[in-house]
Amino acid sequence: MIDYKEVKKKDGTVIVFCRFHDLLTEFYGTENYEGNLVHTGDHDEYIIQCPFCEKEGHTKHKLYITGDLSVGFCFVCNRRFINIKDEVDVSYTIPSFKGFWGYQGVDLVKLNDPVWTLDRYYNEFDDYDERGYNYLISRHGFMKDLYKILGFKFMDGNVVIPFLYHGELIYYQIRFIGNSKIRYFFPPSKKPVYLIDRPGIRKIIVCEGVFDAIACMIMAPEFIPCAVLGSSVSDYQLEFIREYIPDEIIVYMDETDISKRIANKIKSVIDYCPIRIIQSDGEDPEECMKRKLKCGSNLQWIKAKYNNNV
């Protein structure tokens, strides 16, 4: 069964988020659907029946999906379709560096998608939404205040999470709420890390997701939380970590093997500071924090081993 997440914009436009691969596989009855591309104008498209129109009794095939599986549009119900991709793009290669002091900083790629623009964060998303707010504080009570401090906004009840680079908005992701299995939307772009900066600190704690980073902010007060948005770290994301010239790095994922793999990747680029892991048998940082909170344990338990901050 295909999962859909419908979001209604302020102008009434309905956007449907789903995995196009699953949608096309179900429609054509095979995963090898590439032969069904139709040349229309100056590009190729898949032309299928809209699943929402089908439920309403329409029989025409009016849902057009671009050949690169990025977007779609139904000319009957006017729904816009957006493809969901969970994986982080690891294909971006960082520039070659001429030694440690030859490093020139992050080769920054800001979100520049024509649909999911940075301006939408300022002009279209809501500062408050009751449904979205209730979802956030249901995770844990700290979100009551933190969502404002971290600049979270809302889109049709869903949570919009901004990514900042030296205080400047460069990206955002959407966390869907509700019963759908589709949880996150990453606008098409090179995915940065999610950093909660702490001026004067050069210690980094690497974790998986945004809410893990928030938990690490509480549990590891001597560290800058850095979420890599998945179970791997890309070369582009490593640029952000390297820019801090860290003097200590901790990797804390929900599986020890994943932490080891990421730590080894980091060591291949940053080999001048100690890198260690926090072992876990499936519990992620946010789950750990909530467990400690429930039983009254010390929350600030992740300590630095090397005190070299300047």
Beta strands, then each sheet from edge to edge (+ up, - down):
strand 1: 5-8
strand 2: 14-18
strand 3: 38-40
strand 4: 43-48
strand 5: 63-66
strand 6: 71-74
strand 7: 80-83
strand 8: 153-155
strand 9: 158-165
strand 10: 168-175
strand 11: 184-185
strand 12: 194-195
strand 13: 203-207
strand 14: 224-227
strand 15: 248-251
strand 16: 275-277
sheet 1: 1+ 2- 7- 6+ 5- 4+ 3-
sheet 2: 8+ 9- 10+ 11-
sheet 3: 12+ 14- 13- 15- 16-
end
